[in-house]
Amino acid sequence: MRVDYLLMRRGLLALPLLAVLAGCSVNTTGDMTLKIPISGGILASVNFSKGSPVFAETDAIRIEKANFVQTSKELSGHYDFGFYEKKGDVPRRVTVDDVTDPDESPVPWVDDEHPQLKAGHWEGGTRMIAFDEKALQWLRELDTSIRVYRFTIVNGDGSSTVIYDAGVYPAVVKEFFKKQIDDAAAPPQKPAGE
């Protein structure tokens, strides 16, 4: 079974979470930009539409995925990242970091020193990460989480483009993870009649 949370990240943001985040501006269509504090003491601008994050985009790059994926029933998963290069430029390097926690250093997830594009698309992923690793501690906190990912793209001309993208992980998804962890830690049940 593959559980892909890309759909979850775009559709299940709890409104109370939006209410507590500072620095938001809303237009008449209900779209908003949140200023989210991240590593390094800066604010990342993340766009939302109808309560869900919108993939980040510049004139040259459109983020296409930035999400955590669990495969099978293992107590682990990996991150998948991807973008589309609109102008045909081949990047020299791509890094992706989790910069969510303003009090912690960024967590480096991808460092692709020889990025390849397929029809303009780049994809990168992480190793399998166990749910009990510190970098996934946020999965065990049973509230809706927003994770902020920093894409740094060194362009063909040597200039750099930095794009912040957000993923939303609803409490219901995290409860599913917690149940799997709890089930795995529980002693095996004795058959009836023993």
VOLUMFI-401007 format. One record per residue: residue number from 0; y, x, z of N, C-alpha, C, O in turn. Coordinates in steps of 0.02 Angstrom, whole numbers, padded with zeros to 5 digits. Layout:
<rs>
(NUM (Y X Z) (Y X Z) (Y X Z) (Y X Z))
...
</rs>
This chain:
<rs>
(0 (-00059 00042 00000) (00000 00000 00000) (00062 00044 00000) (00066 00091 00040))
(1 (00109 00031 -00043) (00172 00069 -00046) (00227 00022 -00022) (00236 -00033 -00049))
(2 (00263 00044 00028) (00318 00005 00053) (00382 00040 00032) (00397 00094 00056))
(3 (00420 00011 -00014) (00480 00041 -00040) (00540 00003 -00012) (00546 -00057 -00022))
(4 (00583 00039 00023) (00638 00006 00058) (00702 00004 00018) (00755 -00011 00046))
(5 (00699 00020 -00047) (00759 00017 -00088) (00787 -00054 -00088) (00848 -00063 -00083))
(6 (00743 -00103 -00095) (00767 -00172 -00094) (00796 -00191 -00027) (00846 -00226 -00023))
(7 (00765 -00166 00027) (00790 -00182 00093) (00860 -00154 00103) (00902 -00186 00134))
(8 (00872 -00093 00078) (00936 -00060 00090) (00994 -00098 00060) (01050 -00090 00083))
(9 (00981 -00138 00010) (01035 -00173 -00025) (01044 -00245 -00003) (01092 -00278 -00023))
(10 (00998 -00272 00039) (01004 -00343 00050) (01001 -00369 00121) (01007 -00430 00129))
(11 (00993 -00329 00172) (00981 -00358 00238) (01027 -00329 00292) (01005 -00320 00349))
(12 (01088 -00315 00276) (01133 -00287 00326) (01156 -00342 00374) (01180 -00395 00353))
(13 (01149 -00327 00437) (01170 -00376 00488) (01246 -00375 00494) (01277 -00322 00498))
(14 (01276 -00434 00494) (01349 -00439 00498) (01377 -00410 00563) (01432 -00382 00561))
(15 (01343 -00417 00620) (01371 -00386 00680) (01380 -00310 00673) (01426 -00282 00702))
(16 (01337 -00278 00636) (01344 -00207 00626) (01408 -00192 00589) (01443 -00144 00605))
(17 (01424 -00231 00539) (01486 -00221 00502) (01547 -00230 00547) (01597 -00196 00541))
(18 (01541 -00278 00593) (01598 -00293 00636) (01616 -00235 00682) (01674 -00227 00699))
(19 (01566 -00196 00702) (01580 -00142 00749) (01601 -00077 00715) (01626 -00032 00748))
(20 (01593 -00072 00650) (01612 -00011 00615) (01687 -00012 00601) (01715 -00061 00576))
(21 (01719 00042 00619) (01791 00045 00612) (01811 00066 00542) (01771 00093 00504))
(22 (01874 00052 00526) (01902 00077 00464) (01878 00041 00402) (01869 00073 00350))
(23 (01868 -00024 00406) (01846 -00057 00344) (01905 -00094 00313) (01949 -00118 00347))
(24 (01903 -00097 00247) (01953 -00137 00211) (01915 -00186 00167) (01866 -00167 00135))
(25 (01938 -00247 00164) (01903 -00300 00128) (01951 -00328 00076) (02010 -00339 00089))
(26 (01924 -00341 00015) (01965 -00373 -00035) (01946 -00447 -00040) (01903 -00470 -00003))
(27 (01977 -00483 -00085) (01967 -00555 -00089) (01898 -00575 -00115) (01879 -00633 -00108))
(28 (01859 -00529 -00144) (01792 -00546 -00168) (01739 -00536 -00114) (01680 -00550 -00126))
(29 (01759 -00511 -00055) (01711 -00497 -00003) (01685 -00426 -00006) (01645 -00406 00037))
(30 (01707 -00388 -00056) (01688 -00318 -00059) (01728 -00279 -00007) (01784 -00298 00010))
(31 (01698 -00226 00019) (01733 -00186 00070) (01713 -00114 00065) (01660 -00096 00038))
(32 (01756 -00072 00091) (01741 -00001 00098) (01742 00015 00172) (01791 00002 00206))
(33 (01687 00044 00196) (01684 00065 00266) (01696 00139 00270) (01672 00177 00228))
(34 (01732 00160 00319) (01741 00231 00335) (01694 00246 00393) (01705 00225 00450))
(35 (01640 00282 00378) (01587 00294 00427) (01592 00366 00451) (01593 00412 00410))
(36 (01596 00378 00518) (01598 00446 00543) (01531 00481 00530) (01478 00452 00543))
(37 (01534 00543 00505) (01473 00580 00488) (01478 00652 00516) (01528 00670 00547))
(38 (01427 00691 00503) (01426 00761 00524) (01490 00797 00504) (01518 00785 00451))
(39 (01512 00841 00547) (01572 00879 00532) (01636 00845 00552) (01691 00871 00540))
(40 (01630 00786 00583) (01690 00751 00607) (01733 00721 00553) (01792 00709 00564))
(41 (01704 00708 00494) (01742 00676 00441) (01719 00604 00432) (01669 00583 00461))
(42 (01756 00566 00392) (01738 00498 00377) (01715 00493 00304) (01750 00517 00259))
(43 (01657 00463 00294) (01632 00452 00226) (01649 00380 00206) (01638 00334 00246))
(44 (01674 00371 00146) (01688 00304 00120) (01625 00277 00087) (01598 00309 00041))
(45 (01603 00219 00109) (01544 00187 00081) (01563 00116 00061) (01589 00078 00101))
(46 (01549 00099 -00002) (01566 00033 -00028) (01510 -00017 -00015) (01451 -00001 -00022))
(47 (01530 -00078 00004) (01483 -00132 00015) (01506 -00192 -00027) (01565 -00201 -00039))
(48 (01458 -00231 -00048) (01472 -00293 -00083) (01427 -00347 -00054) (01366 -00339 -00053))
(49 (01456 -00401 -00031) (01419 -00456 -00001) (01375 -00432 00055) (01318 -00455 00063))
(50 (01400 -00384 00095) (01365 -00360 00154) (01313 -00307 00142) (01279 -00286 00189))
(51 (01304 -00284 00081) (01254 -00233 00065) (01288 -00173 00032) (01337 -00180 -00004))
(52 (01261 -00112 00046) (01292 -00053 00015) (01282 -00053 -00061) (01231 -00076 -00086))
(53 (01331 -00027 -00095) (01330 -00020 -00168) (01315 00053 -00183) (01343 00098 -00151))
(54 (01272 00066 -00232) (01259 00135 -00251) (01324 00170 -00268) (01366 00143 -00305))
(55 (01333 00230 -00241) (01394 00268 -00253) (01397 00291 -00326) (01345 00300 -00359))
(56 (01459 00299 -00351) (01467 00315 -00422) (01533 00350 -00433) (01584 00334 -00401))
(57 (01533 00399 -00477) (01594 00432 -00501) (01597 00421 -00576) (01556 00385 -00604))
(58 (01646 00452 -00609) (01649 00445 -00682) (01591 00480 -00717) (01576 00465 -00774))
(59 (01557 00527 -00682) (01503 00565 -00713) (01434 00551 -00683) (01383 00560 -00718))
(60 (01431 00530 -00620) (01367 00523 -00584) (01360 00453 -00555) (01408 00426 -00527))
(61 (01301 00424 -00562) (01286 00360 -00529) (01222 00371 -00488) (01169 00386 -00515))
(62 (01228 00363 -00422) (01169 00368 -00379) (01123 00309 -00395) (01146 00252 -00402))
(63 (01059 00323 -00402) (01011 00270 -00418) (00961 00256 -00362) (00934 00202 -00357))
(64 (00950 00306 -00319) (00907 00293 -00262) (00919 00345 -00208) (00932 00404 -00221))
(65 (00913 00321 -00147) (00918 00362 -00087) (00886 00321 -00032) (00920 00283 00003))
(66 (00821 00329 -00024) (00786 00286 00022) (00724 00319 00050) (00696 00366 00021))
(67 (00703 00294 00108) (00642 00317 00141) (00585 00273 00117) (00592 00212 00113))
(68 (00528 00304 00103) (00470 00268 00076) (00409 00285 00118) (00395 00344 00132))
(69 (00373 00235 00138) (00309 00246 00172) (00254 00234 00120) (00256 00186 00082))
(70 (00206 00279 00118) (00150 00270 00073) (00087 00258 00114) (00075 00292 00164))
(71 (00047 00211 00092) (-00015 00189 00125) (00000 00172 00198) (00056 00153 00214))
(72 (-00049 00177 00241) (-00040 00160 00311) (-00034 00222 00354) (-00043 00218 00415))
(73 (-00019 00278 00323) (-00009 00339 00362) (00055 00333 00403) (00101 00296 00385))
(74 (00056 00368 00459) (00115 00368 00501) (00164 00422 00477) (00185 00465 00515))
(75 (00180 00418 00414) (00225 00466 00383) (00255 00434 00321) (00235 00380 00299))
(76 (00303 00467 00293) (00335 00444 00232) (00376 00500 00203) (00372 00557 00226))
(77 (00416 00484 00154) (00459 00534 00122) (00521 00500 00095) (00523 00439 00087))
(78 (00571 00541 00083) (00632 00516 00052) (00628 00526 -00023) (00603 00577 -00047))
(79 (00654 00478 -00060) (00662 00482 -00133) (00737 00479 -00148) (00773 00436 -00121))
(80 (00760 00524 -00190) (00830 00525 -00210) (00834 00528 -00286) (00789 00556 -00318))
(81 (00887 00501 -00314) (00895 00506 -00386) (00965 00486 -00407) (01000 00449 -00373))
(82 (00985 00512 -00465) (01049 00493 -00494) (01045 00497 -00570) (00998 00525 -00598))
(83 (01095 00467 -00601) (01102 00470 -00674) (01166 00508 -00691) (01219 00494 -00664))
(84 (01160 00558 -00734) (01216 00597 -00758) (01241 00565 -00822) (01207 00568 -00873))
(85 (01301 00535 -00820) (01325 00494 -00875) (01352 00534 -00935) (01354 00508 -00990))
(86 (01372 00597 -00923) (01406 00634 -00976) (01362 00686 -01010) (01386 00723 -01054))
(87 (01299 00690 -00991) (01254 00737 -01024) (01257 00808 -00997) (01225 00853 -01024))
(88 (01295 00819 -00944) (01300 00885 -00913) (01235 00899 -00875) (01209 00855 -00841))
(89 (01209 00960 -00880) (01149 00979 -00842) (01172 01017 -00780) (01201 01071 -00786))
(90 (01159 00989 -00720) (01182 01023 -00659) (01145 01089 -00648) (01089 01098 -00670))
(91 (01179 01133 -00612) (01150 01198 -00594) (01110 01193 -00529) (01061 01230 -00519))
(92 (01130 01148 -00486) (01097 01142 -00420) (01112 01073 -00392) (01166 01045 -00404))
(93 (01064 01045 -00355) (01073 00981 -00321) (01047 00988 -00250) (00990 01010 -00239))
(94 (01088 00969 -00202) (01064 00965 -00132) (01078 00895 -00106) (01126 00863 -00126))
(95 (01034 00872 -00062) (01044 00808 -00029) (01031 00818 00046) (00980 00845 00066))
(96 (01080 00797 00086) (01076 00803 00159) (01088 00736 00191) (01126 00694 00166))
(97 (01054 00725 00248) (01070 00667 00290) (01126 00689 00336) (01118 00735 00376))
(98 (01183 00656 00330) (01242 00674 00370) (01262 00617 00417) (01321 00612 00436))
(99 (01215 00575 00435) (01230 00515 00473) (01259 00528 00541) (01308 00496 00561))
(100 (01230 00575 00578) (01250 00583 00648) (01311 00628 00654) (01308 00687 00637))
(101 (01367 00600 00678) (01428 00641 00683) (01423 00697 00734) (01462 00745 00731))
(102 (01375 00693 00780) (01367 00743 00832) (01314 00795 00816) (01301 00840 00857))
(103 (01282 00790 00758) (01228 00836 00740) (01245 00870 00674) (01287 00847 00635))
(104 (01211 00925 00662) (01217 00958 00597) (01181 00916 00544) (01135 00879 00560))
(105 (01202 00922 00481) (01166 00886 00428) (01093 00906 00425) (01075 00963 00440))
(106 (01051 00859 00406) (00979 00872 00397) (00968 00883 00323) (00976 00836 00284))
(107 (00950 00944 00302) (00940 00956 00231) (00873 00927 00207) (00821 00942 00236))
(108 (00875 00885 00156) (00814 00855 00131) (00794 00883 00063) (00734 00893 00051))
(109 (00840 00897 00019) (00824 00922 -00047) (00871 00979 -00064) (00931 00976 -00052))
(110 (00842 01033 -00093) (00882 01087 -00120) (00848 01108 -00186) (00803 01149 -00186))
(111 (00871 01079 -00240) (00842 01090 -00306) (00885 01142 -00343) (00939 01126 -00367))
(112 (00861 01204 -00346) (00899 01258 -00377) (00891 01260 -00453) (00926 01297 -00487))
(113 (00845 01220 -00480) (00835 01216 -00552) (00826 01143 -00573) (00772 01124 -00597))
(114 (00877 01102 -00564) (00869 01031 -00579) (00855 01018 -00653) (00884 01050 -00697))
(115 (00812 00971 -00664) (00795 00950 -00732) (00814 00877 -00740) (00804 00837 -00694))
(116 (00843 00860 -00797) (00859 00791 -00811) (00810 00764 -00862) (00792 00799 -00910))
(117 (00789 00702 -00853) (00748 00668 -00902) (00787 00608 -00925) (00797 00560 -00888))
(118 (00810 00610 -00987) (00854 00558 -01015) (00914 00546 -00970) (00935 00489 -00961))
(119 (00941 00600 -00941) (01000 00595 -00899) (00986 00581 -00825) (01032 00581 -00785))
(120 (00923 00570 -00808) (00905 00553 -00739) (00877 00613 -00702) (00836 00651 -00728))
(121 (00900 00621 -00640) (00873 00673 -00595) (00838 00637 -00537) (00862 00587 -00512))
(122 (00781 00665 -00516) (00746 00639 -00457) (00724 00697 -00414) (00706 00750 -00439))
(123 (00725 00686 -00349) (00701 00735 -00301) (00676 00700 -00240) (00696 00644 -00224))
(124 (00631 00732 -00205) (00602 00702 -00145) (00587 00754 -00093) (00594 00814 -00104))
(125 (00566 00730 -00035) (00550 00774 00021) (00475 00779 00030) (00436 00744 -00002))
(126 (00456 00825 00073) (00386 00829 00094) (00370 00766 00135) (00416 00728 00152))
(127 (00307 00755 00150) (00289 00700 00195) (00315 00716 00265) (00308 00772 00289))
(128 (00344 00667 00297) (00375 00676 00363) (00340 00627 00411) (00338 00567 00398))
(129 (00313 00654 00465) (00280 00612 00515) (00332 00571 00553) (00387 00595 00567))
(130 (00314 00509 00571) (00360 00464 00605) (00382 00492 00673) (00435 00474 00699))
(131 (00342 00537 00702) (00360 00563 00768) (00405 00626 00764) (00422 00654 00816))
(132 (00423 00647 00704) (00468 00704 00698) (00539 00683 00718) (00559 00626 00708))
(133 (00577 00731 00746) (00645 00716 00770) (00689 00686 00715) (00729 00642 00729))
(134 (00681 00710 00653) (00723 00686 00598) (00713 00612 00583) (00755 00581 00550))
(135 (00658 00583 00606) (00646 00512 00596) (00650 00471 00660) (00626 00415 00663))
(136 (00679 00501 00712) (00685 00465 00775) (00722 00398 00767) (00707 00350 00802))
(137 (00769 00396 00721) (00808 00335 00709) (00763 00276 00689) (00782 00219 00700))
(138 (00704 00290 00661) (00658 00235 00643) (00631 00199 00704) (00612 00140 00700))
(139 (00629 00233 00760) (00601 00204 00821) (00653 00166 00862) (00637 00135 00912))
(140 (00716 00168 00840) (00769 00131 00873) (00774 00062 00839) (00793 00058 00781))
(141 (00756 00011 00876) (00746 -00055 00845) (00811 -00094 00836) (00819 -00148 00864))
(142 (00855 -00066 00797) (00914 -00102 00776) (00927 -00081 00703) (00899 -00032 00679))
(143 (00967 -00119 00670) (00982 -00103 00600) (01019 -00036 00597) (01066 -00025 00635))
(144 (00998 00007 00551) (01029 00074 00544) (01060 00082 00476) (01034 00057 00426))
(145 (01116 00116 00474) (01145 00140 00411) (01137 00216 00412) (01158 00249 00459))
(146 (01105 00243 00360) (01098 00315 00352) (01144 00336 00295) (01148 00302 00244))
(147 (01179 00392 00303) (01224 00416 00252) (01196 00482 00224) (01181 00528 00261))
(148 (01191 00484 00158) (01164 00542 00123) (01219 00574 00081) (01256 00540 00046))
(149 (01223 00640 00086) (01273 00678 00047) (01237 00713 -00011) (01195 00756 -00001))
(150 (01255 00693 -00072) (01232 00726 -00132) (01284 00778 -00151) (01343 00761 -00159))
(151 (01264 00841 -00158) (01309 00893 -00183) (01280 00918 -00249) (01224 00944 -00251))
(152 (01318 00909 -00302) (01294 00926 -00369) (01339 00982 -00396) (01399 00973 -00404))
(153 (01308 01040 -00408) (01345 01094 -00440) (01338 01083 -00515) (01283 01088 -00543))
(154 (01394 01067 -00547) (01395 01049 -00618) (01384 01111 -00662) (01387 01168 -00639))
(155 (01372 01098 -00726) (01360 01151 -00774) (01417 01202 -00777) (01405 01260 -00791))
(156 (01479 01180 -00765) (01536 01225 -00768) (01549 01261 -00702) (01597 01300 -00697))
(157 (01506 01250 -00652) (01513 01283 -00587) (01552 01243 -00536) (01551 01260 -00477))
(158 (01587 01190 -00557) (01622 01147 -00508) (01571 01106 -00469) (01513 01099 -00490))
(159 (01592 01078 -00413) (01546 01038 -00372) (01571 00967 -00366) (01631 00954 -00363))
(160 (01524 00921 -00364) (01538 00851 -00351) (01500 00831 -00288) (01440 00843 -00282))
(161 (01536 00801 -00240) (01505 00778 -00179) (01510 00702 -00177) (01564 00674 -00185))
(162 (01453 00669 -00167) (01451 00596 -00166) (01413 00575 -00103) (01360 00602 -00087))
(163 (01441 00526 -00068) (01408 00498 -00009) (01378 00431 -00028) (01411 00389 -00059))
(164 (01314 00421 -00010) (01280 00358 -00024) (01249 00335 00041) (01230 00376 00083))
(165 (01242 00270 00050) (01215 00244 00112) (01152 00203 00099) (01144 00172 00047))
(166 (01108 00204 00148) (01049 00162 00148) (01049 00121 00212) (01065 00147 00265))
(167 (01031 00058 00207) (01026 00014 00265) (00953 00000 00278) (00915 -00017 00233))
(168 (00933 00009 00341) (00865 -00003 00362) (00866 -00057 00416) (00883 -00043 00473))
(169 (00847 -00118 00398) (00851 -00175 00444) (00802 -00168 00503) (00751 -00135 00498))
(170 (00819 -00201 00558) (00777 -00199 00617) (00706 -00223 00602) (00658 -00196 00629))
(171 (00699 -00273 00558) (00632 -00299 00543) (00588 -00246 00511) (00528 -00244 00524))
(172 (00616 -00203 00470) (00578 -00148 00439) (00558 -00098 00492) (00502 -00074 00493))
(173 (00604 -00082 00537) (00590 -00034 00589) (00538 -00061 00639) (00498 -00023 00666))
(174 (00539 -00126 00650) (00487 -00157 00692) (00418 -00148 00661) (00369 -00138 00696))
(175 (00415 -00153 00595) (00352 -00142 00559) (00327 -00071 00571) (00268 -00061 00585))
(176 (00372 -00021 00565) (00353 00048 00579) (00328 00056 00650) (00276 00087 00663))
(177 (00365 00027 00698) (00347 00034 00769) (00278 00004 00782) (00239 00033 00820))
(178 (00263 -00053 00752) (00197 -00084 00762) (00142 -00038 00736) (00090 -00031 00768))
(179 (00154 -00006 00679) (00103 00040 00654) (00093 00099 00701) (00036 00120 00713))
(180 (00147 00125 00728) (00142 00181 00775) (00105 00159 00838) (00060 00194 00862))
(181 (00124 00100 00865) (00091 00075 00925) (00017 00061 00913) (-00025 00077 00955))
(182 (00001 00032 00855) (-00070 00018 00839) (-00111 00083 00834) (-00168 00085 00856))
(183 (-00081 00134 00806) (-00117 00198 00799) (-00128 00231 00866) (-00178 00266 00876))
(184 (-00082 00221 00914) (-00087 00252 00979) (-00132 00213 01027) (-00154 00240 01078))
(185 (-00145 00149 01012) (-00186 00107 01056) (-00259 00129 01054) (-00285 00149 01002))
(186 (-00293 00125 01113) (-00365 00142 01112) (-00403 00091 01071) (-00383 00033 01067))
(187 (-00458 00112 01040) (-00497 00064 01000) (-00523 00007 01042) (-00542 00016 01100))
(188 (-00523 -00052 01013) (-00548 -00111 01049) (-00624 -00110 01051) (-00657 -00089 01003))
(189 (-00650 -00132 01107) (-00723 -00137 01114) (-00746 -00200 01079) (-00712 -00251 01081))
(190 (-00804 -00196 01046) (-00830 -00256 01014) (-00844 -00310 01066) (-00862 -00296 01123))
(191 (-00837 -00373 01044) (-00851 -00430 01089) (-00923 -00426 01113) (-00968 -00408 01075))
(192 (-00933 -00443 01176) (-01002 -00444 01203) (-01019 -00380 01240) (-01075 -00376 01267))
(193 (-00976 -00332 01242) (-00992 -00270 01280) (-00964 -00275 01350) (-00972 -00229 01389))
</rs>
